[in-house]
Amino acid sequence: MDLQELERIRDQIQGFPPVHQHQIYAILCEGGAEVQETNQGILVNLGTISDALLIKIVEYAQYVKEQEATITKDEIAKDELRESYFGATQELA
């Protein structure tokens, strides 16, 4: 992968909530990647990771993106149904 693609992957991972960053860490560890733990987090040189492992990370990132889109879509549909059936002023828990 070229430098721009690696930077895109890095930026995407940095934007993930911690739960997804931990999953990326698990993928890296399973793949035998060399990681360094510091006070500020985990450091990984993406340039030294195999293409197969990078593909796994990209696939996981795509999965997260798709799940977030589905959740957003479902939340919008839920809000529309709530408004349609119960009116905009009623709050439901």
C-alpha positions as a Python dict, from the first residue, in 0.01 Angstrom:
ca = {
    (1, 'M'): (0, 0, 0),
    (2, 'D'): (122, 348, -72),
    (3, 'L'): (189, 620, 183),
    (4, 'Q'): (-142, 801, 126),
    (5, 'E'): (-338, 480, 187),
    (6, 'L'): (-143, 412, 507),
    (7, 'E'): (-208, 767, 627),
    (8, 'R'): (-580, 725, 553),
    (9, 'I'): (-587, 401, 754),
    (10, 'R'): (-400, 570, 1041),
    (11, 'D'): (-639, 865, 1046),
    (12, 'Q'): (-940, 636, 1038),
    (13, 'I'): (-810, 429, 1330),
    (14, 'Q'): (-728, 740, 1532),
    (15, 'G'): (-1085, 859, 1481),
    (16, 'F'): (-1234, 537, 1618),
    (17, 'P'): (-1372, 520, 1970),
    (18, 'P'): (-1152, 321, 2212),
    (19, 'V'): (-1358, 2, 2178),
    (20, 'H'): (-1275, -19, 1808),
    (21, 'Q'): (-912, 81, 1864),
    (22, 'H'): (-881, -210, 2107),
    (23, 'Q'): (-1016, -443, 1839),
    (24, 'I'): (-757, -312, 1591),
    (25, 'Y'): (-492, -378, 1857),
    (26, 'A'): (-620, -735, 1890),
    (27, 'I'): (-602, -781, 1512),
    (28, 'L'): (-245, -651, 1515),
    (29, 'C'): (-145, -885, 1798),
    (30, 'E'): (-308, -1186, 1631),
    (31, 'G'): (-118, -1104, 1314),
    (32, 'G'): (215, -1087, 1496),
    (33, 'A'): (269, -717, 1432),
    (34, 'E'): (534, -539, 1634),
    (35, 'V'): (363, -283, 1858),
    (36, 'Q'): (505, -48, 2120),
    (37, 'E'): (302, 52, 2421),
    (38, 'T'): (359, 400, 2562),
    (39, 'N'): (184, 628, 2811),
    (40, 'Q'): (-7, 780, 2522),
    (41, 'G'): (-120, 454, 2363),
    (42, 'I'): (-1, 199, 2114),
    (43, 'L'): (252, 284, 1844),
    (44, 'V'): (264, 81, 1524),
    (45, 'N'): (470, 137, 1211),
    (46, 'L'): (208, 56, 947),
    (47, 'G'): (483, 38, 687),
    (48, 'T'): (618, -279, 846),
    (49, 'I'): (286, -464, 859),
    (50, 'S'): (210, -728, 599),
    (51, 'D'): (-45, -653, 330),
    (52, 'A'): (-261, -940, 456),
    (53, 'L'): (-278, -784, 802),
    (54, 'L'): (-348, -440, 658),
    (55, 'I'): (-634, -590, 458),
    (56, 'K'): (-781, -733, 780),
    (57, 'I'): (-761, -389, 940),
    (58, 'V'): (-921, -223, 637),
    (59, 'E'): (-1199, -487, 638),
    (60, 'Y'): (-1264, -425, 1007),
    (61, 'A'): (-1272, -48, 949),
    (62, 'Q'): (-1521, -99, 666),
    (63, 'Y'): (-1733, -320, 894),
    (64, 'V'): (-1736, -47, 1161),
    (65, 'K'): (-1831, 216, 904),
    (66, 'E'): (-2117, 0, 773),
    (67, 'Q'): (-2243, -73, 1124),
    (68, 'E'): (-2239, 296, 1217),
    (69, 'A'): (-2434, 379, 900),
    (70, 'T'): (-2690, 108, 980),
    (71, 'I'): (-2729, 227, 1337),
    (72, 'T'): (-2773, 587, 1222),
    (73, 'K'): (-3031, 481, 964),
    (74, 'D'): (-3220, 275, 1225),
    (75, 'E'): (-3214, 561, 1476),
    (76, 'I'): (-3359, 798, 1217),
    (77, 'A'): (-3633, 546, 1132),
    (78, 'K'): (-3706, 497, 1501),
    (79, 'D'): (-3736, 872, 1556),
    (80, 'E'): (-3966, 906, 1255),
    (81, 'L'): (-4189, 626, 1382),
    (82, 'R'): (-4195, 773, 1731),
    (83, 'E'): (-4296, 1111, 1591),
    (84, 'S'): (-4555, 957, 1360),
    (85, 'Y'): (-4723, 743, 1627),
    (86, 'F'): (-4674, 945, 1943),
    (87, 'G'): (-4627, 1302, 1827),
    (88, 'A'): (-4318, 1519, 1839),
    (89, 'T'): (-4374, 1645, 2193),
    (90, 'Q'): (-4394, 1311, 2377),
    (91, 'E'): (-4067, 1171, 2508),
    (92, 'L'): (-4022, 794, 2539),
    (93, 'A'): (-3755, 623, 2741),
}
